[in-house]
């Protein structure tokens, strides 16, 4: 039952569950066209590469993007179609999880949408089993469902804010870890120099070096330094940078959390889907059972394992990526 508890706020230090976003055709094609005019990748692409967000699309969006790009160009769009298609294949497609939504249960919102634009129904079916989730789309019918956010530029900016700040924090954590390892290695080296003769030589060399420095200072007049102490300056600068990073991360996270919409379902299908889509790596049935625990119906471990297998094999949205029982939602890069 613990997996139904809403995740706490993601912070710069405790980044929490993976963010999820559903992207519709209109947003993807507009973002790709914009990317043809700039060098840096979109925040969607950069975030997916960095592990800040998981970008998911239904199969029909995967099929529509190249066609819609061509249509926009033929209708007078001022962009390089060849470059747009190349970016789609090289940058966007490899980081998108393509999900087959066939057989997923109908939701009230999807039922209403089916009477207006059936082509967008798969988006809401997928959202229904992994909610809460961010849906970014500009299609009026999708926005009218109340589950999609049309201000996609603001959300892309928010994703950039959390992505940049979490990336820098990750870099800092790696540097700190490297420094800790270096300190440990130096301590180990000192322990290995415990031989009395080696320590005596090291002490002699150190004494000579200190003496030389002392004699040099005696021969030169002392001039009062006008520079500030190094350590306080470094600490103040680090504190200022961390405060700026934290503020930027909070701004982006607040906007993103406001866009995470939808009510979590309580069937085993919903629970398994949420568990897998939040995971940063594919999970085995054993891992799923461990995470869901008594929320899975069935007698004992064997019964729960069987119940999870029934769900995984009954819905095309779940993919065994290794062929040996490692499951995820959708096919990364459509494969």
TORKOL-4160 file (C-alpha; in steps of 0.2 Angstrom, whole numbers, padded with zeros to 4 digits, m for minus):
335
<pt num="1" X="0000" Y="0000" Z="0000"/>
<pt num="2" X="0015" Y="0012" Z="0002"/>
<pt num="3" X="0016" Y="0015" Z="m0016"/>
<pt num="4" X="0000" Y="0024" Z="m0016"/>
<pt num="5" X="0007" Y="0037" Z="m0004"/>
<pt num="6" X="0010" Y="0053" Z="m0013"/>
<pt num="7" X="0029" Y="0056" Z="m0015"/>
<pt num="8" X="0036" Y="0070" Z="m0005"/>
<pt num="9" X="0043" Y="0086" Z="m0013"/>
<pt num="10" X="0058" Y="0082" Z="m0023"/>
<pt num="11" X="0073" Y="0093" Z="m0017"/>
<pt num="12" X="0090" Y="0097" Z="m0023"/>
<pt num="13" X="0097" Y="0084" Z="m0011"/>
<pt num="14" X="0083" Y="0071" Z="m0011"/>
<pt num="15" X="0078" Y="0070" Z="m0029"/>
<pt num="16" X="0064" Y="0057" Z="m0026"/>
<pt num="17" X="0055" Y="0047" Z="m0039"/>
<pt num="18" X="0058" Y="0049" Z="m0058"/>
<pt num="19" X="0047" Y="0062" Z="m0066"/>
<pt num="20" X="0035" Y="0057" Z="m0080"/>
<pt num="21" X="0028" Y="0066" Z="m0094"/>
<pt num="22" X="0017" Y="0062" Z="m0109"/>
<pt num="23" X="0020" Y="0072" Z="m0125"/>
<pt num="24" X="0008" Y="0074" Z="m0139"/>
<pt num="25" X="0012" Y="0076" Z="m0157"/>
<pt num="26" X="0009" Y="0095" Z="m0158"/>
<pt num="27" X="0022" Y="0099" Z="m0144"/>
<pt num="28" X="0035" Y="0087" Z="m0150"/>
<pt num="29" X="0035" Y="0093" Z="m0168"/>
<pt num="30" X="0035" Y="0111" Z="m0162"/>
<pt num="31" X="0050" Y="0108" Z="m0151"/>
<pt num="32" X="0059" Y="0099" Z="m0165"/>
<pt num="33" X="0056" Y="0114" Z="m0177"/>
<pt num="34" X="0063" Y="0125" Z="m0163"/>
<pt num="35" X="0078" Y="0114" Z="m0161"/>
<pt num="36" X="0083" Y="0116" Z="m0179"/>
<pt num="37" X="0087" Y="0134" Z="m0175"/>
<pt num="38" X="0098" Y="0131" Z="m0160"/>
<pt num="39" X="0113" Y="0121" Z="m0155"/>
<pt num="40" X="0109" Y="0115" Z="m0138"/>
<pt num="41" X="0096" Y="0100" Z="m0136"/>
<pt num="42" X="0079" Y="0103" Z="m0129"/>
<pt num="43" X="0076" Y="0102" Z="m0110"/>
<pt num="44" X="0065" Y="0087" Z="m0114"/>
<pt num="45" X="0079" Y="0078" Z="m0123"/>
<pt num="46" X="0092" Y="0084" Z="m0110"/>
<pt num="47" X="0081" Y="0079" Z="m0095"/>
<pt num="48" X="0078" Y="0062" Z="m0102"/>
<pt num="49" X="0097" Y="0059" Z="m0106"/>
<pt num="50" X="0101" Y="0065" Z="m0088"/>
<pt num="51" X="0088" Y="0055" Z="m0079"/>
<pt num="52" X="0078" Y="0070" Z="m0074"/>
<pt num="53" X="0062" Y="0064" Z="m0083"/>
<pt num="54" X="0055" Y="0050" Z="m0092"/>
<pt num="55" X="0046" Y="0055" Z="m0108"/>
<pt num="56" X="0032" Y="0043" Z="m0114"/>
<pt num="57" X="0022" Y="0043" Z="m0130"/>
<pt num="58" X="0008" Y="0032" Z="m0136"/>
<pt num="59" X="0012" Y="0022" Z="m0153"/>
<pt num="60" X="0001" Y="0034" Z="m0163"/>
<pt num="61" X="0012" Y="0049" Z="m0158"/>
<pt num="62" X="0028" Y="0040" Z="m0163"/>
<pt num="63" X="0020" Y="0037" Z="m0180"/>
<pt num="64" X="0013" Y="0054" Z="m0183"/>
<pt num="65" X="0028" Y="0065" Z="m0179"/>
<pt num="66" X="0038" Y="0062" Z="m0196"/>
<pt num="67" X="0021" Y="0065" Z="m0206"/>
<pt num="68" X="0016" Y="0080" Z="m0196"/>
<pt num="69" X="0034" Y="0088" Z="m0198"/>
<pt num="70" X="0032" Y="0085" Z="m0217"/>
<pt num="71" X="0015" Y="0092" Z="m0217"/>
<pt num="72" X="0020" Y="0108" Z="m0208"/>
<pt num="73" X="0034" Y="0111" Z="m0220"/>
<pt num="74" X="0023" Y="0108" Z="m0235"/>
<pt num="75" X="0011" Y="0120" Z="m0228"/>
<pt num="76" X="0024" Y="0134" Z="m0228"/>
<pt num="77" X="0034" Y="0131" Z="m0212"/>
<pt num="78" X="0050" Y="0140" Z="m0213"/>
<pt num="79" X="0062" Y="0127" Z="m0206"/>
<pt num="80" X="0074" Y="0114" Z="m0213"/>
<pt num="81" X="0064" Y="0098" Z="m0215"/>
<pt num="82" X="0079" Y="0087" Z="m0217"/>
<pt num="83" X="0087" Y="0094" Z="m0201"/>
<pt num="84" X="0070" Y="0092" Z="m0192"/>
<pt num="85" X="0069" Y="0073" Z="m0197"/>
<pt num="86" X="0087" Y="0070" Z="m0193"/>
<pt num="87" X="0085" Y="0078" Z="m0175"/>
<pt num="88" X="0069" Y="0067" Z="m0173"/>
<pt num="89" X="0079" Y="0051" Z="m0177"/>
<pt num="90" X="0095" Y="0056" Z="m0168"/>
<pt num="91" X="0090" Y="0066" Z="m0153"/>
<pt num="92" X="0071" Y="0063" Z="m0149"/>
<pt num="93" X="0067" Y="0046" Z="m0154"/>
<pt num="94" X="0081" Y="0037" Z="m0144"/>
<pt num="95" X="0075" Y="0044" Z="m0127"/>
<pt num="96" X="0056" Y="0042" Z="m0129"/>
<pt num="97" X="0047" Y="0027" Z="m0122"/>
<pt num="98" X="0034" Y="0021" Z="m0135"/>
<pt num="99" X="0019" Y="0013" Z="m0126"/>
<pt num="100" X="0006" Y="0002" Z="m0134"/>
<pt num="101" X="m0010" Y="0007" Z="m0125"/>
<pt num="102" X="m0021" Y="m0007" Z="m0132"/>
<pt num="103" X="m0032" Y="m0016" Z="m0119"/>
<pt num="104" X="m0030" Y="m0002" Z="m0106"/>
<pt num="105" X="m0046" Y="0002" Z="m0096"/>
<pt num="106" X="m0057" Y="0017" Z="m0102"/>
<pt num="107" X="m0058" Y="0032" Z="m0090"/>
<pt num="108" X="m0071" Y="0045" Z="m0089"/>
<pt num="109" X="m0060" Y="0058" Z="m0097"/>
<pt num="110" X="m0055" Y="0047" Z="m0111"/>
<pt num="111" X="m0074" Y="0042" Z="m0114"/>
<pt num="112" X="m0078" Y="0060" Z="m0117"/>
<pt num="113" X="m0063" Y="0063" Z="m0128"/>
<pt num="114" X="m0068" Y="0048" Z="m0139"/>
<pt num="115" X="m0084" Y="0057" Z="m0144"/>
<pt num="116" X="m0073" Y="0072" Z="m0150"/>
<pt num="117" X="m0056" Y="0066" Z="m0156"/>
<pt num="118" X="m0053" Y="0047" Z="m0154"/>
<pt num="119" X="m0035" Y="0049" Z="m0160"/>
<pt num="120" X="m0030" Y="0057" Z="m0143"/>
<pt num="121" X="m0039" Y="0044" Z="m0132"/>
<pt num="122" X="m0023" Y="0033" Z="m0130"/>
<pt num="123" X="m0015" Y="0048" Z="m0122"/>
<pt num="124" X="m0028" Y="0048" Z="m0108"/>
<pt num="125" X="m0028" Y="0029" Z="m0107"/>
<pt num="126" X="m0010" Y="0029" Z="m0103"/>
<pt num="127" X="m0011" Y="0043" Z="m0091"/>
<pt num="128" X="m0025" Y="0034" Z="m0082"/>
<pt num="129" X="m0014" Y="0019" Z="m0077"/>
<pt num="130" X="0001" Y="0029" Z="m0072"/>
<pt num="131" X="m0007" Y="0045" Z="m0064"/>
<pt num="132" X="m0002" Y="0057" Z="m0057"/>
<pt num="133" X="0008" Y="0062" Z="m0072"/>
<pt num="134" X="0011" Y="0078" Z="m0083"/>
<pt num="135" X="0003" Y="0078" Z="m0100"/>
<pt num="136" X="0010" Y="0092" Z="m0111"/>
<pt num="137" X="m0001" Y="0095" Z="m0126"/>
<pt num="138" X="m0008" Y="0109" Z="m0136"/>
<pt num="139" X="m0023" Y="0100" Z="m0144"/>
<pt num="140" X="m0039" Y="0109" Z="m0138"/>
<pt num="141" X="m0048" Y="0093" Z="m0135"/>
<pt num="142" X="m0034" Y="0086" Z="m0125"/>
<pt num="143" X="m0032" Y="0102" Z="m0115"/>
<pt num="144" X="m0051" Y="0102" Z="m0112"/>
<pt num="145" X="m0050" Y="0085" Z="m0103"/>
<pt num="146" X="m0043" Y="0095" Z="m0088"/>
<pt num="147" X="m0028" Y="0083" Z="m0087"/>
<pt num="148" X="m0016" Y="0091" Z="m0100"/>
<pt num="149" X="m0006" Y="0107" Z="m0099"/>
<pt num="150" X="m0005" Y="0118" Z="m0114"/>
<pt num="151" X="0008" Y="0130" Z="m0107"/>
<pt num="152" X="0022" Y="0118" Z="m0113"/>
<pt num="153" X="0035" Y="0132" Z="m0114"/>
<pt num="154" X="0034" Y="0135" Z="m0096"/>
<pt num="155" X="0035" Y="0117" Z="m0092"/>
<pt num="156" X="0050" Y="0115" Z="m0103"/>
<pt num="157" X="0058" Y="0129" Z="m0094"/>
<pt num="158" X="0054" Y="0121" Z="m0077"/>
<pt num="159" X="0061" Y="0105" Z="m0083"/>
<pt num="160" X="0077" Y="0115" Z="m0088"/>
<pt num="161" X="0078" Y="0122" Z="m0071"/>
<pt num="162" X="0077" Y="0106" Z="m0061"/>
<pt num="163" X="0088" Y="0097" Z="m0074"/>
<pt num="164" X="0102" Y="0110" Z="m0073"/>
<pt num="165" X="0102" Y="0111" Z="m0054"/>
<pt num="166" X="0101" Y="0093" Z="m0051"/>
<pt num="167" X="0115" Y="0090" Z="m0064"/>
<pt num="168" X="0126" Y="0102" Z="m0055"/>
<pt num="169" X="0122" Y="0094" Z="m0038"/>
<pt num="170" X="0126" Y="0077" Z="m0045"/>
<pt num="171" X="0142" Y="0084" Z="m0052"/>
<pt num="172" X="0146" Y="0091" Z="m0034"/>
<pt num="173" X="0142" Y="0074" Z="m0026"/>
<pt num="174" X="0154" Y="0065" Z="m0038"/>
<pt num="175" X="0167" Y="0078" Z="m0034"/>
<pt num="176" X="0164" Y="0076" Z="m0016"/>
<pt num="177" X="0165" Y="0057" Z="m0017"/>
<pt num="178" X="0181" Y="0058" Z="m0027"/>
<pt num="179" X="0189" Y="0069" Z="m0014"/>
<pt num="180" X="0183" Y="0057" Z="0000"/>
<pt num="181" X="0191" Y="0043" Z="m0010"/>
<pt num="182" X="0207" Y="0053" Z="m0012"/>
<pt num="183" X="0208" Y="0057" Z="0006"/>
<pt num="184" X="0205" Y="0038" Z="0010"/>
<pt num="185" X="0219" Y="0033" Z="m0002"/>
<pt num="186" X="0231" Y="0046" Z="0006"/>
<pt num="187" X="0227" Y="0039" Z="0023"/>
<pt num="188" X="0230" Y="0022" Z="0017"/>
<pt num="189" X="0247" Y="0027" Z="0010"/>
<pt num="190" X="0252" Y="0035" Z="0026"/>
<pt num="191" X="0248" Y="0019" Z="0035"/>
<pt num="192" X="0258" Y="0009" Z="0023"/>
<pt num="193" X="0273" Y="0021" Z="0026"/>
<pt num="194" X="0273" Y="0015" Z="0044"/>
<pt num="195" X="0290" Y="0007" Z="0043"/>
<pt num="196" X="0301" Y="0017" Z="0055"/>
<pt num="197" X="0315" Y="0020" Z="0042"/>
<pt num="198" X="0302" Y="0027" Z="0029"/>
<pt num="199" X="0294" Y="0038" Z="0042"/>
<pt num="200" X="0311" Y="0045" Z="0048"/>
<pt num="201" X="0316" Y="0049" Z="0030"/>
<pt num="202" X="0299" Y="0058" Z="0027"/>
<pt num="203" X="0301" Y="0067" Z="0043"/>
<pt num="204" X="0319" Y="0073" Z="0038"/>
<pt num="205" X="0313" Y="0079" Z="0021"/>
<pt num="206" X="0299" Y="0088" Z="0029"/>
<pt num="207" X="0310" Y="0096" Z="0042"/>
<pt num="208" X="0322" Y="0102" Z="0028"/>
<pt num="209" X="0308" Y="0109" Z="0018"/>
<pt num="210" X="0300" Y="0119" Z="0033"/>
<pt num="211" X="0317" Y="0126" Z="0038"/>
<pt num="212" X="0321" Y="0132" Z="0020"/>
<pt num="213" X="0304" Y="0141" Z="0020"/>
<pt num="214" X="0307" Y="0149" Z="0037"/>
<pt num="215" X="0325" Y="0155" Z="0032"/>
<pt num="216" X="0318" Y="0163" Z="0016"/>
<pt num="217" X="0304" Y="0172" Z="0025"/>
<pt num="218" X="0318" Y="0179" Z="0037"/>
<pt num="219" X="0327" Y="0186" Z="0022"/>
<pt num="220" X="0312" Y="0195" Z="0015"/>
<pt num="221" X="0303" Y="0210" Z="0023"/>
<pt num="222" X="0285" Y="0205" Z="0028"/>
<pt num="223" X="0272" Y="0215" Z="0019"/>
<pt num="224" X="0254" Y="0215" Z="0026"/>
<pt num="225" X="0242" Y="0205" Z="0015"/>
<pt num="226" X="0227" Y="0215" Z="0008"/>
<pt num="227" X="0219" Y="0199" Z="0002"/>
<pt num="228" X="0204" Y="0191" Z="0012"/>
<pt num="229" X="0207" Y="0174" Z="0020"/>
<pt num="230" X="0204" Y="0161" Z="0006"/>
<pt num="231" X="0193" Y="0149" Z="0016"/>
<pt num="232" X="0180" Y="0161" Z="0022"/>
<pt num="233" X="0179" Y="0168" Z="0004"/>
<pt num="234" X="0177" Y="0151" Z="m0003"/>
<pt num="235" X="0163" Y="0146" Z="0009"/>
<pt num="236" X="0154" Y="0162" Z="0006"/>
<pt num="237" X="0154" Y="0159" Z="m0013"/>
<pt num="238" X="0149" Y="0141" Z="m0011"/>
<pt num="239" X="0135" Y="0146" Z="0000"/>
<pt num="240" X="0129" Y="0159" Z="m0012"/>
<pt num="241" X="0129" Y="0147" Z="m0027"/>
<pt num="242" X="0120" Y="0134" Z="m0017"/>
<pt num="243" X="0106" Y="0146" Z="m0012"/>
<pt num="244" X="0104" Y="0151" Z="m0030"/>
<pt num="245" X="0103" Y="0133" Z="m0036"/>
<pt num="246" X="0091" Y="0129" Z="m0022"/>
<pt num="247" X="0080" Y="0143" Z="m0027"/>
<pt num="248" X="0080" Y="0139" Z="m0046"/>
<pt num="249" X="0076" Y="0121" Z="m0042"/>
<pt num="250" X="0062" Y="0125" Z="m0030"/>
<pt num="251" X="0054" Y="0137" Z="m0044"/>
<pt num="252" X="0055" Y="0123" Z="m0057"/>
<pt num="253" X="0049" Y="0109" Z="m0045"/>
<pt num="254" X="0034" Y="0120" Z="m0039"/>
<pt num="255" X="0028" Y="0122" Z="m0057"/>
<pt num="256" X="0031" Y="0104" Z="m0062"/>
<pt num="257" X="0021" Y="0097" Z="m0047"/>
<pt num="258" X="0006" Y="0108" Z="m0051"/>
<pt num="259" X="0005" Y="0100" Z="m0068"/>
<pt num="260" X="0006" Y="0082" Z="m0061"/>
<pt num="261" X="m0013" Y="0078" Z="m0063"/>
<pt num="262" X="m0024" Y="0063" Z="m0062"/>
<pt num="263" X="m0030" Y="0051" Z="m0048"/>
<pt num="264" X="m0020" Y="0036" Z="m0044"/>
<pt num="265" X="m0030" Y="0020" Z="m0048"/>
<pt num="266" X="m0030" Y="0006" Z="m0035"/>
<pt num="267" X="m0031" Y="m0010" Z="m0046"/>
<pt num="268" X="m0016" Y="m0021" Z="m0048"/>
<pt num="269" X="m0014" Y="m0015" Z="m0066"/>
<pt num="270" X="m0012" Y="0003" Z="m0059"/>
<pt num="271" X="0000" Y="m0002" Z="m0045"/>
<pt num="272" X="0011" Y="m0012" Z="m0057"/>
<pt num="273" X="0011" Y="0002" Z="m0070"/>
<pt num="274" X="0015" Y="0016" Z="m0057"/>
<pt num="275" X="0029" Y="0005" Z="m0050"/>
<pt num="276" X="0038" Y="0002" Z="m0066"/>
<pt num="277" X="0036" Y="0019" Z="m0073"/>
<pt num="278" X="0044" Y="0027" Z="m0058"/>
<pt num="279" X="0059" Y="0015" Z="m0058"/>
<pt num="280" X="0075" Y="0021" Z="m0066"/>
<pt num="281" X="0079" Y="0003" Z="m0072"/>
<pt num="282" X="0068" Y="m0012" Z="m0078"/>
<pt num="283" X="0062" Y="m0022" Z="m0063"/>
<pt num="284" X="0060" Y="m0041" Z="m0061"/>
<pt num="285" X="0044" Y="m0048" Z="m0054"/>
<pt num="286" X="0052" Y="m0052" Z="m0038"/>
<pt num="287" X="0057" Y="m0033" Z="m0037"/>
<pt num="288" X="0039" Y="m0028" Z="m0041"/>
<pt num="289" X="0032" Y="m0040" Z="m0027"/>
<pt num="290" X="0044" Y="m0033" Z="m0015"/>
<pt num="291" X="0039" Y="m0015" Z="m0018"/>
<pt num="292" X="0020" Y="m0018" Z="m0018"/>
<pt num="293" X="0020" Y="m0031" Z="m0004"/>
<pt num="294" X="0002" Y="m0035" Z="0003"/>
<pt num="295" X="m0006" Y="m0024" Z="m0010"/>
<pt num="296" X="m0005" Y="m0039" Z="m0022"/>
<pt num="297" X="m0019" Y="m0051" Z="m0021"/>
<pt num="298" X="m0014" Y="m0070" Z="m0019"/>
<pt num="299" X="m0009" Y="m0082" Z="m0006"/>
<pt num="300" X="0010" Y="m0080" Z="m0001"/>
<pt num="301" X="0024" Y="m0076" Z="m0012"/>
<pt num="302" X="0020" Y="m0088" Z="m0026"/>
<pt num="303" X="0002" Y="m0082" Z="m0028"/>
<pt num="304" X="0008" Y="m0064" Z="m0029"/>
<pt num="305" X="0022" Y="m0068" Z="m0041"/>
<pt num="306" X="0008" Y="m0076" Z="m0052"/>
<pt num="307" X="m0004" Y="m0062" Z="m0050"/>
<pt num="308" X="0010" Y="m0049" Z="m0056"/>
<pt num="309" X="0014" Y="m0061" Z="m0071"/>
<pt num="310" X="m0004" Y="m0061" Z="m0076"/>
<pt num="311" X="m0004" Y="m0042" Z="m0077"/>
<pt num="312" X="0012" Y="m0040" Z="m0086"/>
<pt num="313" X="0008" Y="m0053" Z="m0099"/>
<pt num="314" X="m0010" Y="m0047" Z="m0102"/>
<pt num="315" X="m0006" Y="m0029" Z="m0107"/>
<pt num="316" X="0005" Y="m0023" Z="m0121"/>
<pt num="317" X="0011" Y="m0008" Z="m0112"/>
<pt num="318" X="0023" Y="m0019" Z="m0102"/>
<pt num="319" X="0039" Y="m0024" Z="m0111"/>
<pt num="320" X="0051" Y="m0038" Z="m0106"/>
<pt num="321" X="0067" Y="m0029" Z="m0112"/>
<pt num="322" X="0079" Y="m0043" Z="m0109"/>
<pt num="323" X="0068" Y="m0058" Z="m0113"/>
<pt num="324" X="0073" Y="m0064" Z="m0096"/>
<pt num="325" X="0060" Y="m0056" Z="m0085"/>
<pt num="326" X="0066" Y="m0038" Z="m0084"/>
<pt num="327" X="0050" Y="m0027" Z="m0086"/>
<pt num="328" X="0047" Y="m0008" Z="m0090"/>
<pt num="329" X="0033" Y="0002" Z="m0097"/>
<pt num="330" X="0035" Y="0005" Z="m0116"/>
<pt num="331" X="0049" Y="0002" Z="m0128"/>
<pt num="332" X="0064" Y="0014" Z="m0127"/>
<pt num="333" X="0067" Y="0022" Z="m0144"/>
<pt num="334" X="0052" Y="0011" Z="m0151"/>
<pt num="335" X="0063" Y="m0005" Z="m0150"/>
